[in-house]
Amino acid sequence: MVSSVVENRLRQITLDSPVCAVDLFCGAGGLTHGLMQAGIRVDAGLDIDRQAEFAYSQNNPGALFLDWDVGRINPTSIENLFGECEYRLLAGCAPCQPFSKLTNGLREHQSWDLLNQFGRIVKNIKPELVTMENVPELANRGHEVFSRFVRTLERLKYWIDWRVVNCDHYGVPQSRKRLVLLASRLGEISIPDGRYKTPSKRRTVRQTISGLPPLKSGEQHPSDSLHVASQLSEMNLRRIQATPHDGGCHRDWPDELVLECHRKESGKGYHSIYGRMWWDKPAPTMTTLCTGIGNGRFGHPEQDRSISLREAALIQSFPRGYDFWPQEEVLNRGAVSRMIGNAVPPKLAKAIGDAIIDHVMTV
């Protein structure tokens, strides 16, 4: 749970905010938390994932979690969630799986239509402000869906700006690229430039996680249930032990440890799988499977294990005290990993929120 100091600060800076928001597809609350840090009052978050309710509610004071299906809900019900304020912001990150590289733009995916539903709600409510975040592939693999969303905003007389941004330009210690859109019925609005565009200013893995207590494979730290490393099989433990510290990969393994897929010509380019992160670079993109070394370059830079859930959350720029699971319940590592990987990095969200606050103060 966020400390009382953090909770009081969030309540104070959002108390008299000119902007109130509803966060569609809110998940564990990364977007909501960043918007609140920027001084935007978030009245509610909607998501069908009930496992995210604890994280969302525990860390975002005053924001109501509702397990509503955005594809089925009446827009009037969403409109009624906004409290009294000068300007309403409808925010959200529709599930990105249909548009990601992993699914190759699979139209049959159950989430394909959710951005259309987002547009339907905007059309009915006509909030003064809209923001949307998603994978860069949305602009090509999901071109018709994204184009339709933009055309809807244009017909409603919104000023629009959108582009693909590098999250490490905004203080997120991760080489993650995201498509960000801002729209306003009040006047011209722009995606903010990040303050960390110079490579030497970008936050690194070392700056982010080196202060955490060391762990062994399968170990959980007694004072933080999220600082837990996945249990590696005997073979995978040997593989990570054979991987050089600070950016090593499978190229350095003895022959008996090499996977069959890496022996094939088609597999020789996959250097990140089973690789270690670099200490003095941003981390790779956190995914829903980022705590397994077989899913990408998710090995700790020097300890013989994959990164822990807490390390993944910090790399996503969640605050150190962000709680994802009730202490009295057995930790569901898969659910928490999914929440972390799916989240909007709060520091990116704060930059978006800062731009919105600056915008409404100058119109």
N, C-alpha and C positions, 0 to 999 in steps of 0.2 A: 504494500500500500504506500502511496506517496506520503511523505512526511507531512505533519501538520503545517510546517513552515511553507512547503511547496503548495499545499492545498490552499492555504490562506492567501498566498501570493497570486495564484491563479484566479481565485474568487475576486480578489481586489482589482486586478488589472482588467478583468472582464465585466466588472459590476456595472459600469456606466458606458459600456461599449456602444458606439453608434451602429455596429454591425452584429447581427445575430445569425446563427447558421444552423442548418440541418445537414448532417453528414450521411449521405447514402452509401451503402456498402462499407460501413465503418470499421468492420473487423475489430482488432484489438485497440484501435484508437490512435494510430500514428498520425493521421491527418488531423483529427480532432485536437490532439495534444499540441501539435505545432501551431494550429490556428489559435488555440487558447493562449499559448505562450506569446503570440503576437498581439494579444488583447482583444480577440474576437470571442464573443460569448456563443458557445455552441449549446443549443437547447436540446438536441436529440441526435442520436446515431441509430441507423437502421441496418440490420444484418440478419440473415437467416441462420447464421452460425451461432447457436446458443452457447457453444464453448467459449466464445469471445466475450460474453457478457461480463464475466468477472473482471477481466483485464480492462475492458472499456470503462466500467462503472467505478472500479477502484482508483483509477488514475486520472479521471476527468471529472472533477467535482461540478455538480449541477447539470451534467449532460445525461439525459435519460436514454437508456438502451432499450430498443424495441425490436423484437424478432419478427419484423414485418418483411414480407416478400415484395420488393420494389416492383416486380413485374405484375403484381396483382392488386396492389393497394390503390385506393382512390386518391387522386392528387389532393383533394380537399382535406383528407385526413393528414397529409403531410403539411399542407399549408397551415393547418391549425396548430402545428407543433411550434411554430415561430412565436416567440414572446414579443413584447413591445420593444421596438427599436426603430431607428431611422431607415436602415437598409437591411434587406434580407439576402443572405448568401446561401445558395444551394451548392453543396460541395459533394464530391464523391470520386471514387476510383472503382469503376465497374470491373468485375473480375477479368483479369487479363488473359486467362488461359486460351480463349478462342483465337487470340491474335499473336500469341507468342511463337517463337521459333520451334518450341517443343511440340506444338500441335499442328504446325504448318497451316494455320488459318482454317482449322476444321469447322466448317459451317454447321455441322451436326452437333457441335458442342452445346451443352445446355445453357451456357452463359452468353452465346452469340448475340442474343437479342436485347441484352440488358442496357446497352448504351442507347438503343432505340427507346427503351422505357424511360431512361434518364431524360431524353429529349421530350418525351410525352409529358413528363411531370413539369419540365421547364415551360413548355407551351401552355399548360393549364394554370400554373402559379404565377409565371412571369416575375420571378424574383429580380431585384435590382442587380444582383451579382451572381455569377456562376464560375466555379472552377472545377476542372476535371483533370485527372492524372491517370496515365496508363503506360503500357509498354510502347516503345517507338514503332514497333511493327504495326500498331493500329493504323498508322497513316498509309501503309501499303497493303499488308495482308487483309486488313479490315477496311480497305479504302472506302467502299460504298457506305459502310455503317458510319464511319467518321465523317465523311462528306455530308451525309444526310444530317448528322448532328450539327455540323457547322452551318449548313443551309437553314436549319430550323432557327438557330440563333440569329442569323442574318435577317430572316423574314420578320423576326420579333424586334428588329432594330437594336441589336446589341453591337457594341464595339468589341472586336475580338482580337486577341493575340494568342498564338500558340507556336510552340517550337519544342524540339528535343533538347533537353538539358543534361549536363553531366552533374550528377549529384555531388561529386567531390568538389565542385566549384562552390558548393553551399555549406561546406563544413562537414559533410557526411564522409566518413573514412572508407569509402567504397567506390569502385569504378562502375557505378550503376548509371545507366542512361534511362531517362523517362520522358515521355511526351507530356507536356503541361499546357493546359489551356486556361486562359482567363477571359471573362466576358463581362461587360458592364453596360447597363442601359443609361448610365449617368454621363458617360463621356469616354474618351480614349483611355485605354489601359494597356499596360505593357508587362510582359514577363520580366521579372528583375534579373539583372546579371548577378552572378555569384561573386562573393568577395574573395574567393580562394582560387581564382583562375590560374594564377602563377603556380607552377608545379611545386616550388619550394614551400608554398604556404598550405598545401593540402595536408589534411590530417592523415596520419599513417596508422598502420596496425599497431606499431610499438606505442604510439601516443595513446592509443585507445584501450588496449588490453594488457599491456605489460605489467601493470600494477596488480593484477588479479593473482590470487594464490595459485601455485602450480597444482596440476592434477595428473593422475595416471589414467590410462584407459579404463572406462567404466566407473570412475570415482566421482562422488558427489561431495561438494564442500559442505560441512555441517552448518555453516551460518548462512548459506545461500543455496536453496534447492535448485535454482536455475543454473548455478555454476556446476554443471554435471556433464561429463564426457561420455559419449557412446562407448559401449563395450566392444572392442575390436576382436575379431576372431584371431586365432593363433597365427594364421597366414597373413592377415592384414596387419597385425602387430609387427611381424617380421618385415613387412613391406615398408611401413612407416619408419621403422628403425633403420632401414637401409636407404631411406630418402634423406639426402643432405639437408642440413638446417638452412633456413632462410631462402626459400624459393626452389628447393630441389624437386625433382619429379622422377617418374618411373624409368627414365633413361639411365639412371645410375644404379638400378637394381642388378643383382646377379641374375643369371639366366633362369635359375629355377624359380624365381619369384615373378617373372614376367607373365602377364595374362595372355591368353591366346588371342584376344582381340587386338592387343598391342603388337603382336607378331605380324599381323596382316598389314598390307600396304595401306589399307583404308584406315587403320587405327594408329598409324605412326604419328599423325598430327595432333592427337589428343593428349597434349602434354600436361594439361591441368588436372586430369583425373588422377586421384591419389597423390596430388602434389601438395607441397607446403606453401603457405602464404609467405610473402616477403615482409620482414619487419618494417622496413622504411619506405613502403609504398602503401597506397590505399588497398584495401582488400578487394577481392572479386565480388561480383554481384551476389548478394545473399538470396538464396532460393528457399523454397519450402523444405528442401532436403539438405540444407547447408551444414548440418551437423554429422554428415557421413562422408568419410574420405573418398568413397567410391563415386561420389556425385559431382565432384569438381575439385578445385584447389582449396579444399577446406581443412587441410592439415595444419595444426599449430606450427608456427615458424620454427620452434625448437623442441617442444615437448612431444613425446611419442603418442599422439592422440589426435582426434579431430577437435575442432573448436567446440566449446560448450555453448549451451543455450544462452547463457548470460553474455558470453563474448559475441555471439551472433546478434543479440539485441543491441549491444553497445555499438557494434559496427553498423547497425541500422540507424544509429544515433538516438535510440531510446535512452532516457536518463537511467542512471545506475540503480535507482530504487523502483523502477517500473515493475509492477507485479503482474504476472501473467496467469498464475494458477493459485487456488486456495491452499494455504499451508496445511490445512487439516485433511486434504484429499491427496491420494496418491498421484504424483505428477504424471500427466499424460504428455510424454516428450514429443510424440508425433503431432499432437494438437498444437502445442506451443511452438514447435518448429514451423508449422504451417502458418500460424498467426504472424510470427516474426518475418518469415519470407514474403508473405503477402502484403505486409504493411507499407504504407507511405512513410518514408523516413521523416521523423518529426522535424529535423532541421530543415529539410526541403519545404515541409509544410509551413514552418515558421516564416521562411523567406517569402512564400506565397502570401501568407497572412499579413506580413509587414507591408507588402506591395498593395494589398487591398486597403489596409488602414491608411496608408499614405494617399491612395487614390481618393477615398471618400473625404479626406480632410482637405483636399484641394479642389474638388468639383464645386 
